Structures are given as C-alpha cells and as structure tokens.
C-alpha cells in the first residue's frame, strides 16, 4: 500500500454504513484495513439492488481497498483470532454496542491486554455519559433527535428528513478524524487510547449554529433556511431573479448598482442569453 498511512494496520469490526465509511477513509489514505465480517457477510451487501448478489453499490463503495475475513464472533475461537489480530494492529475500530463487545470478550481492557498501545475507537448512538447511553441508533433517528427535519421545514414548508444516509457519513467522517488524531498521538507518545464517537452528540454539534441562530437572531436563520434555497434554476428573467435576491434581503432595489444589474439582465433576457454571468 502507498499513502500517508502506509504501514498502519486497522482492525475493522464495523458494519452497515457509518463504520465502514470511517475505515474506508483511512484505507484510501494507505492504511491496511482488515474488515471482519460475519460468515453471511455484512448486511450492507444486501441493502440495495446489485448485479451480483451480495455486492451492492453501497458495500462496494465502502469496502474498497480493504482486506476481509469471515468470523462468527460468538464463537470462542473467533474471539481468540480477533485478539491475535489486535496484538499486531495499530487501531481497533467498531460500531458494535459497548455492552455487546464486553459480552464477546472484546471490550477495551481485553483488547488492551494484548496490545497496550492500541487506539480503540468505538462509534455509538449516544455518548456513554448521557441519559440515552447504550440505546441503539440509526440515521433517521439521529436526524430527528438533532431536529434536522425542523430546520428543513424552513426550506420545504414541512418537516423532512435528508433523503440519504447523511448522518452516517458525517459521523463516519468525524470518526475518521478522531482515529487519525489517536494515531498521531500514538506516533508521538507511543501510548494508545480509547476513543468514543457518538452519533447524537456529533450531529447536535454539527447543526448547533443553525439552531442557535434561530434562537438568537431569527432573521439570519430565515435567510439561510427558506423555501428559495432549493435547486438553483436560471430563470432568464432579470426581474424575477432580482425579486429572489430582494426577498432574501441581499439586495436593495433602490441601489444604483442593482438597477444597473437589472438592466443588464433585461438585455440578456431579450437577446436570449439568460441571466447574469
């Protein structure tokens, strides 16, 4: 492998979207990622239509650049295999719930006994210090918990979810950043650490400024999240384009420069060239 992380080995016990997104980022940067799948394969293999069974587009996207082994983690010999792999790994990454990992004998302390300098990163639904610790979570649930549908109501007129697995990808990217920080700290000090990346707290931080603007200065939020911030459409009609800008509060129609721009738009519309360059 080549890349900034060449020579590093990541043991990947993640599944579905968020975790594999995280480990795919470090694989793209050159790390050797060993993906551990159940004997039947990661469920994301079958999450959408595929030309070849078990090879969905989402799975192929996130599995690229990785090595793969199949282990039934409920069997003692599989646990032993994971611990042997951990002994030679730089990082252990999982989005299995911490309580389940403890039952499997793969909690932080168990893994740390085999490799004291390992970076042990766990992605969870909710932070271990909060009231919802230990609860399962998924993309739509965290969108709702962080009030993203209410923010989108400003644009759509009604609460809506983001129509893609955006939360999994955002949190997966945040987890990759945390993993890189842990690996950098290990390179500098020789000391590993346990890292927790919660979906809920990460997303609340991600949308915090929009919620704060709504509470402290409603006008700002209205400008940023309104029904005109949709797919950009070039209208070709100067007056309508200007009206959009006026409604957003961006342009003053009495400004001489605005009047000049409007005249330019009208000339372009007449000539068939459309809107402003």
WOSUL-V170805 format. One record per residue. N is the residue number from 0. OMEGA is omega in degrees with one decimal (999 if undefined). D_CENTER is the distance of its C-alpha to the mean C-alpha in Angstrom with 1 decimal. Layout:
# WOSUL-V170805
n=N omega=OMEGA d_center=D_CENTER
n=N omega=OMEGA d_center=D_CENTER
This chain:
# WOSUL-V170805
n=0 omega=174.9 d_center=25.0
n=1 omega=179.8 d_center=24.7
n=2 omega=-175.6 d_center=22.3
n=3 omega=-176.9 d_center=21.5
n=4 omega=179.2 d_center=20.6
n=5 omega=-179.2 d_center=23.5
n=6 omega=177.5 d_center=25.4
n=7 omega=179.6 d_center=22.6
n=8 omega=-179.2 d_center=22.1
n=9 omega=175.2 d_center=19.0
n=10 omega=-168.2 d_center=19.8
n=11 omega=176.6 d_center=16.9
n=12 omega=-177.8 d_center=17.4
n=13 omega=179.6 d_center=14.0
n=14 omega=173.5 d_center=14.0
n=15 omega=-169.7 d_center=12.5
n=16 omega=-171.3 d_center=8.9
n=17 omega=-178.1 d_center=6.4
n=18 omega=177.4 d_center=9.2
n=19 omega=176.0 d_center=10.5
n=20 omega=179.0 d_center=7.5
n=21 omega=-175.2 d_center=8.0
n=22 omega=174.7 d_center=11.7
n=23 omega=178.9 d_center=11.9
n=24 omega=-179.0 d_center=11.0
n=25 omega=173.9 d_center=13.9
n=26 omega=177.8 d_center=16.0
n=27 omega=-179.5 d_center=15.8
n=28 omega=172.2 d_center=17.1
n=29 omega=179.5 d_center=20.0
n=30 omega=172.1 d_center=19.5
n=31 omega=-178.7 d_center=21.2
n=32 omega=177.6 d_center=18.8
n=33 omega=-177.7 d_center=20.7
n=34 omega=179.1 d_center=18.9
n=35 omega=179.0 d_center=20.9
n=36 omega=170.8 d_center=21.2
n=37 omega=-179.1 d_center=23.6
n=38 omega=179.3 d_center=26.7
n=39 omega=178.3 d_center=25.7
n=40 omega=175.4 d_center=22.4
n=41 omega=-178.6 d_center=18.7
n=42 omega=-180.0 d_center=18.6
n=43 omega=174.6 d_center=16.0
n=44 omega=-172.3 d_center=19.1
n=45 omega=-173.2 d_center=20.7
n=46 omega=178.9 d_center=18.1
n=47 omega=179.4 d_center=19.4
n=48 omega=-179.7 d_center=22.6
n=49 omega=177.0 d_center=23.4
n=50 omega=177.8 d_center=26.5
n=51 omega=-177.2 d_center=26.8
n=52 omega=178.5 d_center=26.2
n=53 omega=-178.7 d_center=23.3
n=54 omega=179.3 d_center=21.7
n=55 omega=179.1 d_center=19.3
n=56 omega=-179.7 d_center=17.4
n=57 omega=179.3 d_center=14.0
n=58 omega=-179.4 d_center=15.5
n=59 omega=179.4 d_center=17.1
n=60 omega=-173.5 d_center=14.1
n=61 omega=-178.5 d_center=12.3
n=62 omega=-175.7 d_center=15.7
n=63 omega=176.4 d_center=17.2
n=64 omega=-177.2 d_center=19.0
n=65 omega=168.0 d_center=19.1
n=66 omega=-174.3 d_center=22.2
n=67 omega=171.2 d_center=22.5
n=68 omega=179.5 d_center=24.9
n=69 omega=179.1 d_center=25.7
n=70 omega=171.9 d_center=26.7
n=71 omega=-171.5 d_center=27.5
n=72 omega=178.7 d_center=26.3
n=73 omega=179.8 d_center=28.8
n=74 omega=-177.6 d_center=31.6
n=75 omega=-178.7 d_center=33.0
n=76 omega=176.3 d_center=33.3
n=77 omega=176.5 d_center=29.6
n=78 omega=-179.9 d_center=28.9
n=79 omega=178.8 d_center=31.4
n=80 omega=178.9 d_center=29.8
n=81 omega=-179.3 d_center=26.4
n=82 omega=176.8 d_center=28.3
n=83 omega=177.0 d_center=30.2
n=84 omega=179.8 d_center=27.1
n=85 omega=-178.2 d_center=25.6
n=86 omega=-179.5 d_center=28.8
n=87 omega=-176.8 d_center=28.0
n=88 omega=174.3 d_center=24.3
n=89 omega=-178.5 d_center=22.6
n=90 omega=176.9 d_center=19.6
n=91 omega=-175.3 d_center=18.9
n=92 omega=-177.5 d_center=15.4
n=93 omega=166.4 d_center=15.0
n=94 omega=170.7 d_center=13.2
n=95 omega=-179.6 d_center=16.8
n=96 omega=-176.0 d_center=18.1
n=97 omega=-179.6 d_center=20.2
n=98 omega=178.7 d_center=23.4
n=99 omega=177.3 d_center=23.1
n=100 omega=178.1 d_center=22.7
n=101 omega=179.1 d_center=25.7
n=102 omega=179.6 d_center=27.7
n=103 omega=-176.9 d_center=27.0
n=104 omega=-177.5 d_center=28.3
n=105 omega=174.5 d_center=25.0
n=106 omega=-175.1 d_center=24.3
n=107 omega=-175.8 d_center=23.8
n=108 omega=179.0 d_center=27.6
n=109 omega=179.3 d_center=28.5
n=110 omega=-178.2 d_center=26.3
n=111 omega=179.0 d_center=27.3
n=112 omega=178.9 d_center=31.0
n=113 omega=-176.7 d_center=30.5
n=114 omega=-174.0 d_center=28.6
n=115 omega=-176.0 d_center=29.0
n=116 omega=-176.0 d_center=26.8
n=117 omega=171.6 d_center=23.7
n=118 omega=-173.0 d_center=20.3
n=119 omega=-175.7 d_center=19.1
n=120 omega=177.7 d_center=15.4
n=121 omega=173.9 d_center=14.5
n=122 omega=-175.6 d_center=11.4
n=123 omega=178.1 d_center=12.9
n=124 omega=-176.3 d_center=12.9
n=125 omega=-177.7 d_center=15.0
n=126 omega=-176.6 d_center=16.4
n=127 omega=179.5 d_center=19.7
n=128 omega=-176.2 d_center=21.7
n=129 omega=-175.9 d_center=21.1
n=130 omega=-177.8 d_center=23.0
n=131 omega=-176.9 d_center=20.5
n=132 omega=177.3 d_center=20.0
n=133 omega=-179.9 d_center=20.1
n=134 omega=176.5 d_center=19.2
n=135 omega=-179.7 d_center=17.0
n=136 omega=174.6 d_center=13.9
n=137 omega=-168.8 d_center=11.9
n=138 omega=-176.3 d_center=9.7
n=139 omega=-179.7 d_center=12.8
n=140 omega=179.9 d_center=14.3
n=141 omega=172.6 d_center=11.7
n=142 omega=-179.3 d_center=11.9
n=143 omega=-176.6 d_center=15.6
n=144 omega=179.4 d_center=15.8
n=145 omega=173.1 d_center=14.2
n=146 omega=176.3 d_center=16.6
n=147 omega=178.2 d_center=14.4
n=148 omega=179.0 d_center=17.1
n=149 omega=175.0 d_center=19.8
n=150 omega=-179.7 d_center=18.4
n=151 omega=177.1 d_center=18.2
n=152 omega=178.1 d_center=21.8
n=153 omega=-177.6 d_center=23.0
n=154 omega=-172.0 d_center=22.1
n=155 omega=-176.9 d_center=22.9
n=156 omega=177.0 d_center=25.7
n=157 omega=-180.0 d_center=24.2
n=158 omega=179.9 d_center=21.1
n=159 omega=170.6 d_center=18.5
n=160 omega=168.4 d_center=15.1
n=161 omega=-171.2 d_center=12.7
n=162 omega=175.9 d_center=13.9
n=163 omega=-178.3 d_center=11.0
n=164 omega=-175.3 d_center=8.1
n=165 omega=-176.2 d_center=6.0
n=166 omega=177.9 d_center=5.1
n=167 omega=-176.2 d_center=4.4
n=168 omega=178.5 d_center=2.2
n=169 omega=-178.9 d_center=1.9
n=170 omega=175.9 d_center=3.6
n=171 omega=177.2 d_center=4.1
n=172 omega=176.5 d_center=4.8
n=173 omega=178.5 d_center=6.6
n=174 omega=177.3 d_center=8.2
n=175 omega=177.0 d_center=9.3
n=176 omega=179.2 d_center=10.9
n=177 omega=178.5 d_center=12.5
n=178 omega=178.2 d_center=13.8
n=179 omega=177.6 d_center=15.3
n=180 omega=178.2 d_center=16.9
n=181 omega=179.0 d_center=18.3
n=182 omega=177.2 d_center=19.7
n=183 omega=177.9 d_center=21.2
n=184 omega=178.1 d_center=22.8
n=185 omega=-180.0 d_center=24.2
n=186 omega=-178.1 d_center=25.6
n=187 omega=-171.3 d_center=27.3
n=188 omega=-174.4 d_center=28.7
n=189 omega=-176.2 d_center=28.7
n=190 omega=175.1 d_center=27.2
n=191 omega=180.0 d_center=24.2
n=192 omega=174.4 d_center=22.3
n=193 omega=-179.0 d_center=20.2
n=194 omega=176.5 d_center=16.7
n=195 omega=177.2 d_center=14.9
n=196 omega=-179.2 d_center=11.3
n=197 omega=179.8 d_center=11.4
n=198 omega=-173.8 d_center=9.0
n=199 omega=-177.7 d_center=11.8
n=200 omega=177.8 d_center=12.8
n=201 omega=-177.5 d_center=9.5
n=202 omega=175.3 d_center=9.2
n=203 omega=176.1 d_center=12.9
n=204 omega=-175.7 d_center=12.9
n=205 omega=-176.7 d_center=10.5
n=206 omega=-173.5 d_center=13.1
n=207 omega=-176.1 d_center=16.1
n=208 omega=177.9 d_center=17.9
n=209 omega=178.2 d_center=18.1
n=210 omega=-179.9 d_center=19.5
n=211 omega=177.3 d_center=21.8
n=212 omega=179.1 d_center=23.1
n=213 omega=-178.3 d_center=24.0
n=214 omega=-172.2 d_center=25.9
n=215 omega=-178.3 d_center=27.6
n=216 omega=-172.3 d_center=28.2
n=217 omega=-177.1 d_center=27.9
n=218 omega=-179.6 d_center=29.0
n=219 omega=-179.7 d_center=26.0
n=220 omega=180.0 d_center=23.6
n=221 omega=178.2 d_center=25.9
n=222 omega=-174.8 d_center=25.8
n=223 omega=-175.4 d_center=22.0
n=224 omega=-179.3 d_center=21.3
n=225 omega=-172.1 d_center=24.3
n=226 omega=175.6 d_center=25.4
n=227 omega=179.4 d_center=26.1
n=228 omega=178.8 d_center=22.6
n=229 omega=177.7 d_center=22.0
n=230 omega=-177.6 d_center=22.5
n=231 omega=178.7 d_center=24.9
n=232 omega=178.4 d_center=28.3
n=233 omega=-170.2 d_center=31.1
n=234 omega=-177.9 d_center=34.1
n=235 omega=-179.9 d_center=36.9
n=236 omega=-174.3 d_center=38.7
n=237 omega=-176.3 d_center=38.9
n=238 omega=179.4 d_center=39.8
n=239 omega=178.0 d_center=36.9
n=240 omega=179.4 d_center=34.4
n=241 omega=179.1 d_center=36.1
n=242 omega=176.8 d_center=36.0
n=243 omega=-179.0 d_center=32.3
n=244 omega=176.2 d_center=32.2
n=245 omega=-177.1 d_center=34.8
n=246 omega=177.5 d_center=33.0
n=247 omega=-180.0 d_center=29.9
n=248 omega=-176.0 d_center=32.4
n=249 omega=-175.5 d_center=31.8
n=250 omega=175.0 d_center=35.3
n=251 omega=-174.9 d_center=38.8
n=252 omega=179.6 d_center=41.0
n=253 omega=180.0 d_center=44.0
n=254 omega=-178.3 d_center=42.8
n=255 omega=-178.8 d_center=45.0
n=256 omega=177.1 d_center=42.0
n=257 omega=178.6 d_center=40.4
n=258 omega=178.9 d_center=43.7
n=259 omega=178.3 d_center=43.9
n=260 omega=179.0 d_center=40.4
n=261 omega=178.7 d_center=41.4
n=262 omega=178.2 d_center=44.6
n=263 omega=178.6 d_center=42.7
n=264 omega=-179.6 d_center=40.4
n=265 omega=179.4 d_center=43.5
n=266 omega=-179.9 d_center=45.2
n=267 omega=179.0 d_center=42.2
n=268 omega=179.7 d_center=42.0
n=269 omega=-178.8 d_center=45.7
n=270 omega=179.3 d_center=45.5
n=271 omega=-177.8 d_center=42.6
n=272 omega=178.8 d_center=40.2
n=273 omega=-170.8 d_center=37.7
n=274 omega=-179.5 d_center=35.9
n=275 omega=171.8 d_center=35.6
n=276 omega=999 d_center=34.5
